[in-house]
Amino acid sequence: MSLDPDTFLTGLYVFVDEWCKGRPAARRRGRPTALTRSEVVTLALFGQWARFVSERDFSRYAEQRLRGAFPRLPHRAQVNRRIRAEQRTIVAVGQALAAELGAGAAPYEVIDTTAVPVRNVKRRGHRWLPEYTAIGKSTRLGWYEGFDLLVAATPTGVITGYGVGAADAKDQPLAETFFAARATGDPRLPTVGAPPDATYLADSGFIGATRHAHWQAEFGAHVVCPPYRSAARNWPPRLRTWLSHHRQIIESVNDKLLLTFRLERERPHELSGFHARLAAKVALHNFCCWLNRHLGRPTLAFADLLGW
């Protein structure tokens, strides 16, 4: 059974508001804002559905359909500023949802990287965010310009943490930064989440016995990934099949972010906006997992969750 958008939005707001009430925000100087923190986070998450082709499209929808729920809804530019200002809150909501879904008790986590294009690689002339993006190559897109997103997820598809690098970043150094930030609780990288007491399953992009030993010793990160097929000491086919089967969940998670929550269509002009929207997509993903669990539905059954 699908939910209508108003019911979904109400459930989302109730969860976010209850979470925010338990963690009061610091007092702000000046005039009271038009939207509360709970309202800003709710709008940030709800606006990531692929049903809205852009921020402008969601703004039109909110003006036409959501005035009853948000009577003091300001102009789109002001809403976007508030969303960027609440990025850490959005990240924390996503991680709270992961914790409620048993992320800390998962027997293992799957990690992988995926390409996030922000511009057609063949376009000429000036580009946005030139100091942060780069040209890289992925098996899905070929050559692309944008970011490389590393995601960690549980066997049921709950996202426990993520990190972002330029498109030309290699998987191993990206993973090392991720593990180090998790182990030290680096406040500059809150998106990585807490380190699990579990093994990481990875593909051959994270290969390297020396690196694995270093990650285990320095960060407590035990990584299992297959050797290259040309390696002298290779895995038997059954073991490769076992790992591939258990890693399949990360493909579904990445598809949700890219397609269901339109990460594939991101065209950011500001880095802060990109990070805020990415945090909102991850939090919305985890909320949908949480809601499906409560409704007795398969955890990743997002396609028919809402009846638009």
Backbone torsions as a table, in degrees:
resi	resn	phi	psi	omega
1	MET	NA	129.3	179.9
2	SER	-86.6	151.9	175.6
3	LEU	-95.9	147.1	172.1
4	ASP	-78.1	155.6	-175.9
5	PRO	-56.5	-36.1	-179.3
6	ASP	-65.5	-40.9	178.5
7	THR	-65.7	-43.3	178.1
8	PHE	-61.4	-46.0	-178.4
9	LEU	-62.4	-39.0	178.5
10	THR	-64.1	-45.1	178.2
11	GLY	-62.2	-40.3	178.1
12	LEU	-63.2	-45.8	-179.5
13	TYR	-63.1	-42.5	-178.8
14	VAL	-61.0	-44.3	179.5
15	PHE	-63.2	-48.4	-177.6
16	VAL	-63.1	-42.8	-177.8
17	ASP	-65.3	-41.4	177.9
18	GLU	-63.0	-40.2	178.9
19	TRP	-65.9	-43.8	-178.3
20	CYS	-66.4	-35.6	179.8
21	LYS	-62.9	-31.7	178.8
22	GLY	-78.9	-6.7	-178.9
23	ARG	-138.7	79.7	-176.5
24	PRO	-58.5	140.6	178.9
25	ALA	-81.4	157.4	176.6
26	ALA	-65.1	146.8	-179.4
27	ARG	-67.3	140.4	178.9
28	ARG	-104.8	143.3	175.9
29	ARG	-81.5	157.3	175.9
30	GLY	93.5	-166.6	-176.8
31	ARG	-70.0	149.6	176.2
32	PRO	-60.4	144.0	-179.1
33	THR	-78.0	157.5	-178.1
34	ALA	-68.4	-32.6	-179.1
35	LEU	-116.2	142.5	174.1
36	THR	-75.3	168.1	178.7
37	ARG	-60.6	-41.6	179.7
38	SER	-62.3	-40.3	179.8
39	GLU	-67.0	-39.3	179.1
40	VAL	-63.0	-47.2	-178.5
41	VAL	-65.0	-40.1	179.1
42	THR	-61.4	-46.5	178.6
43	LEU	-64.2	-39.2	179.9
44	ALA	-59.7	-44.5	-178.5
45	LEU	-72.0	-47.9	-175.2
46	PHE	-62.8	-31.1	-177.7
47	GLY	-75.1	-0.3	-177.4
48	GLN	-91.6	-5.0	178.7
49	TRP	-62.1	143.5	-179.6
50	ALA	-67.7	-11.4	174.8
51	ARG	-59.8	-26.3	175.7
52	PHE	-98.9	120.3	-173.2
53	VAL	-76.1	-15.9	-178.3
54	SER	-164.0	173.1	174.8
55	GLU	-61.8	-38.8	179.7
56	ARG	-63.1	-40.2	178.8
57	ASP	-64.2	-42.9	178.4
58	PHE	-65.6	-36.6	178.4
59	SER	-60.9	-41.4	177.4
60	ARG	-64.2	-41.6	178.5
61	TYR	-61.2	-45.1	-179.2
62	ALA	-62.7	-41.0	178.7
63	GLU	-62.2	-38.7	-175.1
64	GLN	-85.4	-35.3	-169.8
65	ARG	-113.2	-21.7	-169.5
66	LEU	-111.7	8.2	179.9
67	ARG	-61.4	-33.0	179.0
68	GLY	-65.1	-36.4	-179.9
69	ALA	-84.3	-29.2	-179.0
70	PHE	-129.3	75.5	-174.1
71	PRO	-64.8	-21.7	-179.0
72	ARG	-103.0	27.2	-178.4
73	LEU	-59.6	118.6	-179.1
74	PRO	-85.7	-171.8	178.9
75	HIS	-63.9	153.5	-177.6
76	ARG	-53.8	-41.4	-178.2
77	ALA	-61.9	-38.8	179.9
78	GLN	-70.9	-38.8	176.3
79	VAL	-60.8	-43.6	-179.6
80	ASN	-64.2	-38.1	177.1
81	ARG	-63.2	-42.9	179.0
82	ARG	-65.7	-38.2	178.7
83	ILE	-63.4	-44.3	178.0
84	ARG	-62.1	-37.4	-179.9
85	ALA	-67.9	-25.5	-177.7
86	GLU	-100.8	22.7	-177.6
87	GLN	-56.9	-45.8	-178.7
88	ARG	-63.7	-35.6	176.3
89	THR	-64.1	-42.7	179.8
90	ILE	-63.0	-42.7	177.6
91	VAL	-60.0	-45.0	-178.2
92	ALA	-64.5	-37.5	177.2
93	VAL	-62.8	-44.4	178.3
94	GLY	-60.8	-39.1	179.9
95	GLN	-73.4	-33.0	175.8
96	ALA	-64.1	-39.2	176.7
97	LEU	-64.3	-41.5	178.0
98	ALA	-61.4	-41.2	179.3
99	ALA	-64.3	-40.8	178.4
100	GLU	-64.6	-26.3	-179.9
101	LEU	-89.5	11.4	173.7
102	GLY	80.5	29.4	-177.7
103	ALA	-59.0	-39.9	-177.1
104	GLY	-67.4	-19.7	-177.4
105	ALA	-101.3	6.7	-178.4
106	ALA	-66.3	140.5	-178.9
107	PRO	-69.1	-23.1	176.4
108	TYR	-160.8	164.8	171.8
109	GLU	-123.9	146.8	178.2
110	VAL	-104.7	133.3	177.5
111	ILE	-120.3	147.5	177.8
112	ASP	-164.9	162.9	175.3
113	THR	-112.7	153.0	176.4
114	THR	-142.3	150.5	-177.7
115	ALA	-80.0	136.5	176.6
116	VAL	-122.8	94.4	-179.3
117	PRO	-74.2	143.4	176.9
118	VAL	-123.2	-1.4	-178.1
119	ARG	-165.7	147.6	175.1
120	ASN	-64.2	122.0	-174.2
121	VAL	-62.9	-21.9	-177.3
122	LYS	-88.3	-5.2	-178.9
123	ARG	-71.6	145.6	177.9
124	ARG	-99.1	169.6	172.8
125	GLY	88.0	-167.2	-175.4
126	HIS	-64.2	143.2	177.4
127	ARG	-127.8	158.2	178.1
128	TRP	-79.9	149.3	174.9
129	LEU	53.9	45.2	-176.3
130	PRO	-64.1	-25.3	-178.7
131	GLU	-80.3	-8.3	-177.5
132	TYR	-116.6	-32.0	-177.8
133	THR	-93.3	169.9	178.1
134	ALA	-156.6	174.7	176.0
135	ILE	-98.5	127.0	179.4
136	GLY	-134.8	-176.1	-178.8
137	LYS	-132.8	134.2	177.6
138	SER	-129.8	156.7	178.6
139	THR	-69.0	-24.4	-178.0
140	ARG	-81.0	-40.1	-172.5
141	LEU	-112.5	-15.0	-168.1
142	GLY	77.7	-140.7	177.9
143	TRP	-74.5	135.7	179.6
144	TYR	-149.6	163.5	177.4
145	GLU	-117.1	126.7	-179.5
146	GLY	159.5	-133.8	-174.8
147	PHE	-120.1	164.5	171.7
148	ASP	-115.5	120.4	-175.5
149	LEU	-105.7	123.9	175.0
150	LEU	-101.5	128.2	-177.4
151	VAL	-125.2	139.0	172.0
152	ALA	-114.9	132.8	-177.0
153	ALA	-140.2	155.7	177.3
154	THR	-80.5	171.4	178.4
155	PRO	-61.1	-19.6	178.9
156	THR	-95.4	-2.1	175.6
157	GLY	98.7	11.4	177.2
158	VAL	-81.5	130.5	-179.1
159	ILE	-82.5	122.8	-178.8
160	THR	-99.6	-17.7	179.8
161	GLY	179.6	163.8	178.8
162	TYR	-157.9	162.2	175.9
163	GLY	-146.5	158.1	-174.9
164	VAL	-127.7	135.7	172.9
165	GLY	-134.2	174.8	176.0
166	ALA	-67.1	159.2	-174.4
167	ALA	-61.0	-26.5	-179.0
168	ASP	-90.1	7.4	178.8
169	ALA	-69.9	140.0	176.6
170	LYS	-82.5	152.4	-176.4
171	ASP	-61.9	-41.5	-174.3
172	GLN	-64.3	-51.1	178.8
173	PRO	-65.7	-31.7	176.5
174	LEU	-64.4	-43.1	178.3
175	ALA	-66.2	-38.1	-179.9
176	GLU	-63.4	-42.2	176.3
177	THR	-62.2	-41.5	179.4
178	PHE	-60.7	-49.7	-179.0
179	PHE	-64.7	-40.6	-179.7
180	ALA	-63.9	-43.2	179.4
181	ALA	-64.8	-38.1	176.8
182	ARG	-65.2	-44.2	-175.7
183	ALA	-67.7	-35.6	-176.1
184	THR	-95.0	-10.0	-176.5
185	GLY	63.4	40.6	-176.9
186	ASP	-58.3	116.1	-178.0
187	PRO	-66.1	-16.6	179.1
188	ARG	-76.5	-15.9	-178.4
189	LEU	-128.7	66.9	-177.2
190	PRO	-69.3	-17.1	-174.7
191	THR	-70.8	-16.7	-174.7
192	VAL	-72.0	-22.8	179.8
193	GLY	79.1	-173.8	-177.0
194	ALA	-88.2	148.7	178.8
195	PRO	-71.9	134.3	179.6
196	PRO	-85.5	157.6	171.4
197	ASP	-92.1	63.5	-172.0
198	ALA	-156.1	168.3	178.6
199	THR	-85.8	149.2	172.9
200	TYR	-100.1	131.5	173.9
201	LEU	-101.0	127.7	-175.5
202	ALA	-135.6	167.1	175.4
203	ASP	-95.0	-175.2	-173.3
204	SER	-70.3	-7.7	174.4
205	GLY	-66.0	-18.4	-179.6
206	PHE	-104.3	21.5	-173.8
207	ILE	-66.8	157.0	175.7
208	GLY	138.4	102.0	-177.2
209	ALA	-61.2	-40.4	179.8
210	THR	-64.8	-43.9	177.9
211	ARG	-61.8	-43.9	-178.6
212	HIS	-60.8	-42.0	178.4
213	ALA	-63.7	-40.5	178.1
214	HIS	-64.4	-44.5	179.8
215	TRP	-63.2	-38.3	179.2
216	GLN	-66.8	-44.4	-176.2
217	ALA	-72.3	-42.7	-173.3
218	GLU	-86.3	-36.1	-171.5
219	PHE	-121.7	-2.1	-178.3
220	GLY	68.4	23.2	-177.4
221	ALA	-100.2	108.2	178.4
222	HIS	-92.8	113.8	-174.9
223	VAL	-111.0	131.3	176.1
224	VAL	-115.9	121.2	175.7
225	CYS	-147.6	152.8	-175.3
226	PRO	-76.7	151.2	173.1
227	PRO	-73.2	167.6	173.3
228	TYR	-60.8	149.0	-178.6
229	ARG	-63.9	-20.9	179.2
230	SER	-87.4	0.4	-177.0
231	ALA	-66.3	149.3	-179.4
232	ALA	-65.1	-41.5	178.7
233	ARG	-105.3	93.3	-173.9
234	ASN	-101.1	166.8	176.4
235	TRP	-84.5	149.7	172.7
236	PRO	-69.6	153.8	-177.6
237	PRO	-55.5	-36.3	-178.0
238	ARG	-65.1	-35.9	179.2
239	LEU	-70.8	-38.9	176.1
240	ARG	-62.5	-41.7	179.2
241	THR	-63.9	-40.7	178.5
242	TRP	-60.0	-47.8	-178.8
243	LEU	-65.5	-42.9	179.7
244	SER	-60.8	-39.9	179.1
245	HIS	-63.2	-44.7	-177.5
246	HIS	-74.8	-21.3	178.5
247	ARG	-88.7	-8.1	-174.7
248	GLN	-59.9	-28.1	-176.7
249	ILE	-60.7	-32.4	-176.7
250	ILE	-68.8	-28.0	176.1
251	GLU	-66.0	-40.9	177.9
252	SER	-65.2	-40.6	179.4
253	VAL	-62.9	-47.2	179.7
254	ASN	-62.6	-37.6	177.3
255	ASP	-62.5	-39.1	177.9
256	LYS	-61.5	-45.5	-179.4
257	LEU	-65.2	-44.2	-174.3
258	LEU	-73.2	-41.2	-171.5
259	LEU	-105.8	-53.7	-177.9
260	THR	-65.0	-33.9	-178.7
261	PHE	-115.7	20.9	169.2
262	ARG	53.4	31.8	174.7
263	LEU	-62.7	-30.3	178.6
264	GLU	-60.8	-24.8	-175.4
265	ARG	-103.3	13.2	179.1
266	GLU	-64.7	130.3	174.8
267	ARG	-134.3	70.0	-171.6
268	PRO	-73.1	146.0	173.0
269	HIS	-103.2	-20.8	178.5
270	GLU	-131.2	141.6	-179.1
271	LEU	-64.8	-39.0	-178.7
272	SER	-62.9	-37.7	177.6
273	GLY	-65.6	-41.7	178.3
274	PHE	-60.9	-46.5	-178.3
275	HIS	-65.2	-38.9	179.4
276	ALA	-65.3	-43.6	-179.8
277	ARG	-69.2	-37.0	177.7
278	LEU	-64.3	-43.1	177.0
279	ALA	-60.3	-38.8	179.7
280	ALA	-67.2	-37.8	178.4
281	LYS	-64.3	-44.0	179.5
282	VAL	-64.3	-44.1	179.6
283	ALA	-65.1	-39.5	177.7
284	LEU	-64.9	-40.7	176.3
285	HIS	-56.1	-49.6	-178.3
286	ASN	-67.4	-34.4	177.4
287	PHE	-65.3	-41.0	178.4
288	CYS	-63.1	-38.9	175.0
289	CYS	-60.8	-46.3	-179.6
290	TRP	-61.7	-45.2	-178.7
291	LEU	-65.7	-41.8	178.2
292	ASN	-61.2	-40.0	177.3
293	ARG	-60.0	-44.8	-178.6
294	HIS	-68.2	-27.5	179.7
295	LEU	-90.1	-0.8	-179.5
296	GLY	73.9	25.1	-180.0
297	ARG	-102.2	162.7	172.9
298	PRO	-57.1	140.7	-171.0
299	THR	-56.8	-40.8	-175.4
300	LEU	-102.1	22.0	179.0
301	ALA	-83.9	78.7	-176.5
302	PHE	-92.3	-25.2	-169.6
303	ALA	-59.7	-38.9	-178.3
304	ASP	-112.9	22.2	179.4
305	LEU	-69.6	-39.3	178.1
306	LEU	-111.3	137.3	173.6
307	GLY	-103.3	91.0	-175.8
308	TRP	-67.5	NA	NA
